[in-house]
Amino acid sequence: MSTTKTKPAPNGAASANATPDQSNYRINPEVEAKIDAHIKENPKHWAYLQSMPRDRLERTVVLNEVRQLERQERMRDGMMKKINANPELKQAYEILVKNVPEEQREEVMSQIARQTQRAVSRSQTQQQTKGQAVGV
């Protein structure tokens, strides 16, 4: 997957040939290899994508972005429900985010909770792996 990055003109001057909408795409060889492998493994799907009208393809990309944002929102809401269900936990998170602007507090609380959940999950997985290796 390529990302766009507009190159600034030297010394901040506008280039005579460049238009404001012109973009250069960075190429990540690892990502390109993954894409190529996926195309090779799924030739029918690749042909289907190539046959799509541009408008439909663009709308499909936007739909995937919307779905991803909705998923993130559901995860954040679920995390906030867990926090709000436990008054002690909520108070602890409120102490952690007391200096964060009010409009950003819930998002930051959710981020901290997700990071904490991942860390706990990782340590539990490592303990289980060690326990299996030792034969416990």
C-alpha positions as CSV (number, residue, x, y, z in Angstrom):
1,M,0.0,0.0,0.0
2,S,1.5,3.4,-1.0
3,T,1.1,6.6,1.0
4,T,1.1,10.0,-0.5
5,K,3.6,12.6,0.5
6,T,4.0,15.9,-1.3
7,K,7.6,17.0,-1.7
8,P,8.1,20.7,-0.7
9,A,9.8,22.9,-3.2
10,P,13.3,24.0,-2.3
11,N,13.4,27.0,0.1
12,G,9.6,26.9,0.4
13,A,9.2,28.3,-3.1
14,A,6.5,27.0,-5.3
15,S,7.7,25.0,-8.3
16,A,6.7,26.3,-11.7
17,N,5.8,22.8,-13.0
18,A,4.1,21.4,-9.8
19,T,0.3,21.7,-9.3
20,P,-1.1,21.7,-5.7
21,D,-2.8,18.4,-6.3
22,Q,0.3,16.6,-7.5
23,S,1.5,13.9,-5.1
24,N,4.4,11.5,-4.9
25,Y,4.0,8.0,-3.6
26,R,6.4,6.3,-1.3
27,I,7.0,2.7,-2.0
28,N,7.7,0.3,0.9
29,P,9.2,-2.9,-0.6
30,E,7.9,-5.1,2.2
31,V,4.4,-3.9,1.8
32,E,4.6,-4.2,-2.0
33,A,5.8,-7.8,-1.6
34,K,2.8,-8.5,0.7
35,I,0.5,-7.0,-1.9
36,D,2.1,-9.0,-4.8
37,A,1.8,-12.2,-2.8
38,H,-1.8,-11.6,-2.0
39,I,-2.5,-10.9,-5.7
40,K,-0.8,-14.1,-6.7
41,E,-2.8,-16.1,-4.1
42,N,-6.1,-14.5,-5.1
43,P,-6.1,-13.9,-8.9
44,K,-9.9,-14.0,-9.2
45,H,-10.3,-11.4,-6.5
46,W,-7.6,-9.2,-8.2
47,A,-9.4,-9.5,-11.5
48,Y,-12.6,-8.6,-9.8
49,L,-11.0,-5.5,-8.3
50,Q,-9.5,-4.5,-11.6
51,S,-12.9,-4.8,-13.3
52,M,-14.6,-2.5,-10.8
53,P,-15.5,1.0,-12.0
54,R,-13.3,3.6,-10.3
55,D,-16.2,5.2,-8.4
56,R,-17.2,1.8,-7.0
57,L,-13.6,1.0,-6.1
58,E,-13.2,4.4,-4.3
59,R,-16.5,3.9,-2.4
60,T,-15.3,0.4,-1.4
61,V,-12.1,1.9,0.1
62,V,-14.1,4.5,2.0
63,L,-16.5,1.8,3.3
64,N,-13.6,-0.1,4.6
65,E,-12.3,3.0,6.4
66,V,-15.8,3.6,7.9
67,R,-16.0,0.0,9.1
68,Q,-12.6,0.4,10.7
69,L,-13.6,3.6,12.5
70,E,-16.8,2.0,13.6
71,R,-14.9,-1.0,15.0
72,Q,-12.6,1.3,16.9
73,E,-15.6,3.2,18.3
74,R,-17.2,-0.1,19.5
75,M,-14.0,-1.1,21.1
76,R,-13.6,2.3,22.9
77,D,-17.3,2.1,24.0
78,G,-16.8,-1.4,25.4
79,M,-13.7,-0.4,27.2
80,M,-15.5,2.7,28.7
81,K,-18.4,0.4,29.8
82,K,-15.9,-1.7,31.7
83,I,-14.3,1.3,33.3
84,N,-17.6,2.9,34.2
85,A,-18.9,-0.4,35.7
86,N,-16.2,-0.4,38.3
87,P,-16.1,2.8,40.5
88,E,-12.6,2.1,41.9
89,L,-11.2,1.6,38.4
90,K,-13.0,4.7,37.1
91,Q,-11.5,6.8,39.9
92,A,-8.0,5.4,39.2
93,Y,-8.3,6.3,35.5
94,E,-9.7,9.7,36.3
95,I,-6.6,10.4,38.5
96,L,-4.4,9.4,35.6
97,V,-6.1,11.7,33.1
98,K,-6.7,14.7,35.4
99,N,-4.4,16.9,33.4
100,V,-5.8,15.9,30.0
101,P,-8.2,18.3,28.4
102,E,-11.8,17.4,29.2
103,E,-12.8,16.6,25.6
104,Q,-9.9,14.1,25.3
105,R,-10.2,12.3,28.7
106,E,-12.5,9.4,27.6
107,E,-10.3,8.6,24.6
108,V,-7.1,8.7,26.7
109,M,-8.7,6.6,29.4
110,S,-9.7,4.0,26.7
111,Q,-6.2,4.0,25.3
112,I,-4.6,3.4,28.7
113,A,-7.1,0.7,29.4
114,R,-6.4,-1.0,26.1
115,Q,-2.6,-0.8,26.7
116,T,-3.1,-2.2,30.2
117,Q,-5.3,-5.0,28.9
118,R,-2.7,-5.9,26.2
119,A,0.1,-5.9,28.8
120,V,-1.8,-8.1,31.2
121,S,-2.8,-10.5,28.4
122,R,0.8,-10.7,27.2
123,S,2.1,-11.5,30.7
124,Q,-0.6,-14.1,31.2
125,T,0.3,-15.7,27.9
126,Q,4.0,-15.7,28.8
127,Q,3.3,-17.3,32.2
128,Q,1.2,-20.0,30.5
129,T,4.0,-20.6,28.0
130,K,6.6,-20.9,30.8
131,G,4.2,-23.1,32.8
132,Q,3.8,-25.4,29.8
133,A,7.6,-25.5,29.2
134,V,8.3,-26.4,32.8
135,G,5.5,-29.0,32.9
136,V,3.3,-27.3,35.5
